């Protein structure tokens, strides 16, 4: 049994150790997010978590294009903390992405950019908040809009670290339009497939 476990572990390592040598990379992971939203005069901030799965085609060892599905869930509160009873705000996205790596060694810094469709489900406000907003008990509808995300990171073969800044404008909340931003720090585990 030990020999079989060692063989499987070495096979997995050889499959993933030099992802830049493969034509396809499948990545998955998660991290933490610092989310902010601005709606008119109301600004909110919160902390949450994120998750993602992506698939990239490596055009060259330095240039990759692909698609990603991911999401973020956080609880937002006003900056002045004058109201409470906020529910979780979430958004998910399906994005096209391009990554450019600097170098072809095992440790490869990169920059990237994503553009895609974001589905945002804002949390409900406390209808009795002291700021005078009268939202009643109406539900907030989920909004789909276009967002974009610049990214920087570093790949260590099968493992990567990244910082992404998501900008999601034109989210309808009641009768106003909001902009959501999310600074994400995340890890990715990469599996490489198909030799060059």
C-alpha positions as CSV (number, residue, x, y, z in Angstrom):
1,X,0.0,0.0,0.0
2,X,2.9,2.4,0.8
3,X,4.5,1.8,-2.6
4,X,1.2,2.5,-4.4
5,X,0.8,5.7,-2.4
6,X,4.3,6.8,-3.3
7,X,3.8,6.0,-7.0
8,X,0.6,8.0,-7.1
9,X,2.2,10.9,-5.3
10,X,5.1,11.0,-7.7
11,X,2.8,10.7,-10.7
12,X,0.7,13.6,-9.4
13,X,3.9,15.7,-8.8
14,X,5.2,14.9,-12.3
15,X,1.8,15.9,-13.8
16,X,1.8,19.2,-12.1
17,X,5.3,20.3,-11.3
18,X,6.0,22.2,-14.5
19,X,2.6,23.5,-15.5
20,X,4.2,25.9,-18.1
21,X,5.3,22.8,-20.1
22,X,1.7,21.7,-20.5
23,X,-0.8,22.9,-23.0
24,X,-3.7,23.0,-20.5
25,X,-3.9,24.1,-16.9
26,X,-6.8,23.4,-14.6
27,X,-6.7,25.5,-11.4
28,X,-8.9,25.7,-8.3
29,X,-8.7,27.4,-4.9
30,X,-9.9,30.2,-2.7
31,X,-8.9,33.0,-0.3
32,X,-10.1,36.1,1.5
33,X,-11.7,39.2,0.1
34,X,-12.1,42.8,1.2
35,X,-15.3,44.0,-0.4
36,X,-16.6,47.6,-0.7
37,X,-19.7,49.1,-2.2
38,X,-20.8,52.6,-2.9
39,X,-24.4,53.6,-3.5
40,X,-24.9,57.4,-3.7
41,X,-23.8,58.8,-0.3
42,X,-23.7,55.4,1.4
43,X,-20.4,53.5,1.5
44,X,-20.0,50.0,2.9
45,X,-17.1,47.7,3.6
46,X,-16.8,44.1,4.6
47,X,-14.6,40.9,4.7
48,X,-15.5,37.6,3.2
49,X,-14.2,34.6,1.3
50,X,-13.8,33.7,-2.4
51,X,-13.5,30.6,-4.5
52,X,-12.6,29.9,-8.1
53,X,-12.0,27.3,-10.8
54,X,-10.3,28.1,-14.1
55,X,-8.9,26.5,-17.3
56,X,-6.1,28.0,-19.3
57,X,-4.6,27.2,-22.7
58,X,-0.9,28.0,-22.7
59,X,-0.2,29.6,-26.1
60,X,3.4,29.9,-25.2
61,X,5.2,29.3,-21.9
62,X,4.6,33.0,-21.1
63,X,1.2,33.7,-22.6
64,X,-2.0,32.0,-21.5
65,X,-5.7,32.5,-22.2
66,X,-8.7,30.9,-20.5
67,X,-11.9,31.1,-18.6
68,X,-12.7,31.3,-14.9
69,X,-15.8,30.8,-12.7
70,X,-15.6,32.2,-9.3
71,X,-17.5,33.9,-6.5
72,X,-17.3,36.0,-3.3
73,X,-19.5,36.1,-0.2
74,X,-19.1,38.9,2.4
75,X,-21.1,40.8,5.0
76,X,-21.1,44.6,4.4
77,X,-21.7,47.3,6.9
78,X,-21.8,51.1,6.6
79,X,-18.4,52.8,7.2
80,X,-19.9,54.9,10.1
81,X,-21.5,51.7,11.6
82,X,-24.7,53.6,12.2
83,X,-26.8,50.6,11.1
84,X,-26.6,46.9,11.6
85,X,-28.6,43.8,10.5
86,X,-27.0,43.5,7.1
87,X,-27.2,40.2,5.2
88,X,-24.5,38.5,3.2
89,X,-23.7,40.1,-0.2
90,X,-22.5,37.7,-2.9
91,X,-21.4,37.9,-6.5
92,X,-20.3,35.3,-8.9
93,X,-18.6,35.7,-12.3
94,X,-17.8,33.9,-15.5
95,X,-14.8,35.7,-17.1
96,X,-12.4,35.4,-20.0
97,X,-8.8,35.9,-18.8
98,X,-5.3,36.5,-20.2
99,X,-2.1,36.0,-18.2
100,X,1.4,37.0,-19.1
101,X,4.3,35.3,-17.1
102,X,7.7,36.9,-16.7
103,X,10.2,34.1,-17.4
104,X,10.0,30.4,-17.9
105,X,11.5,29.1,-14.6
106,X,9.6,27.3,-11.9
107,X,8.9,30.6,-10.1
108,X,7.1,32.8,-12.5
109,X,5.6,36.2,-11.6
110,X,2.7,37.3,-13.9
111,X,0.2,40.0,-14.6
112,X,-3.3,39.3,-15.9
113,X,-6.7,40.8,-16.8
114,X,-10.2,39.4,-16.7
115,X,-13.4,40.6,-18.3
116,X,-16.8,38.9,-17.7
117,X,-20.3,38.7,-16.6
118,X,-21.0,39.3,-12.9
119,X,-24.1,38.2,-11.0
120,X,-24.6,40.3,-7.9
121,X,-27.0,39.6,-5.0
122,X,-26.8,42.6,-2.6
123,X,-27.7,42.0,1.0
124,X,-30.8,43.6,2.5
125,X,-30.7,46.8,4.6
126,X,-32.2,47.2,8.0
127,X,-35.5,49.0,7.2
128,X,-35.2,50.9,10.6
129,X,-31.7,52.2,10.1
130,X,-31.0,55.6,11.6
131,X,-29.8,57.1,8.4
132,X,-33.3,57.7,7.2
133,X,-33.4,55.3,4.3
134,X,-36.9,53.8,3.9
135,X,-36.5,50.6,2.1
136,X,-39.4,48.7,3.8
137,X,-39.3,45.0,3.5
138,X,-38.8,44.8,-0.3
139,X,-36.4,42.2,-1.7
140,X,-33.3,43.3,-3.6
141,X,-33.2,41.7,-7.0
142,X,-30.1,40.0,-8.3
143,X,-28.3,42.1,-11.0
144,X,-26.2,40.8,-13.9
145,X,-23.6,43.3,-15.2
146,X,-20.1,43.4,-16.8
147,X,-17.1,43.7,-14.6
148,X,-13.3,43.5,-14.9
149,X,-10.4,42.4,-12.8
150,X,-6.7,43.3,-13.1
151,X,-4.4,40.7,-11.4
152,X,-0.9,40.2,-10.3
153,X,0.6,37.0,-8.9
154,X,3.3,34.4,-8.9
155,X,3.2,30.7,-9.9
156,X,5.4,28.1,-8.1
157,X,4.8,25.2,-10.5
158,X,1.7,23.5,-9.2
159,X,0.9,26.3,-6.6
160,X,0.1,30.0,-7.2
161,X,-0.6,33.1,-5.1
162,X,-2.4,36.1,-6.5
163,X,-4.0,39.5,-5.7
164,X,-7.0,40.5,-7.8
165,X,-9.0,43.8,-7.8
166,X,-12.5,43.2,-9.1
167,X,-14.5,46.2,-10.3
168,X,-18.2,45.6,-10.8
169,X,-20.1,48.8,-11.7
170,X,-23.8,49.4,-12.5
171,X,-25.4,47.1,-9.9
172,X,-29.0,48.1,-9.3
173,X,-29.9,48.2,-5.7
174,X,-33.5,49.4,-5.1
175,X,-33.8,52.6,-7.3
176,X,-30.0,53.4,-7.2
177,X,-26.9,52.2,-9.0
178,X,-24.0,50.8,-6.9
179,X,-20.4,49.9,-7.7
180,X,-18.9,46.9,-5.9
181,X,-15.1,46.4,-5.6
182,X,-13.3,43.4,-4.2
183,X,-9.6,43.1,-3.4
184,X,-9.0,39.3,-3.3
185,X,-6.0,37.4,-2.0
186,X,-6.1,33.8,-3.1
187,X,-4.2,30.6,-3.6
188,X,-4.6,28.3,-6.7
189,X,-3.6,24.7,-7.1
190,X,-2.7,23.9,-10.8
191,X,-2.9,20.7,-12.7
192,X,-1.2,20.6,-16.0
193,X,-2.3,18.4,-18.9
194,X,-1.1,17.5,-22.4
195,X,2.6,17.8,-23.3
196,X,3.7,20.6,-25.6
